[in-house]
């Protein structure tokens, strides 16, 4: 875990307090990419604390929600935070999808309950309160938690529903079936396209569809197509700290899935 803190450039907190939690989440988002390369490289995703932490720390990789939030949860627990896994249903056109579609974290710190999420691609830079119903400003937008009639919690960013959280805590193993589906189904957006994206101090960098490099600075988006494998490998190394010996295959998948070049809007 000391190596994990070094990996994200964060000092060991003196106590598991909200201020340290803010710093830890921000540092994680700025250093560990959200990526689905394992799906396309044929690397199995194993939902196990040791395997998840090893991928982030030893292999200097990122992952999708189950991986990076799972690894971050292990780090936070080692630092004394109380962490729960929450099932979330990502919104598509304002309608929540299936349970366990996304995994978020609830962290108890101070006298408050916080939503922590380093695995959604684009969400808040800092944790925000799950027990407040007022607007909560963040560098990435204004967030609000709203209760549903069934007792779930809607997470809104600039008044747009991002996902619906079930407050009940789950075990990491409860997400294995959804994790498998996202790795294998041609209906999963993770099997259709590669994506690697990371927060920066001024915006975001994304490598989408294997060739499209997207820089977003101050809300201004600029795209560039990378023409050679050498350029792509260099981009993974420069922008995300990922050393690949081979690139994920391009073109249609054998199972019929297609690869697009859109920047992600969900986990």
Secondary structure, DSSP 4 states (H G I P E B T S, - for coil): -HHHHHHHT-PPPSS--HHHHHHHHHHHHHHS-EE-HHHHHTPPP---HHHHHHHHHTS---BSHHHHHHHHHHHHHHTT-EEEEEEEEEEETTEE--TTSEEEEEEEETTEEEEE-S-SSSS-SS-EESS--S-EEETTEEEEEEE-TTS-EEEEETTEEEEEEEEEEE-GGGGHHHHHHHHH-TTSHHHH--EEEEE-SSEEEEEETTTEEEEEETTEEEEEE--SHHHHHHHHHHHH----SSPPPPS--TTS-----PPP---
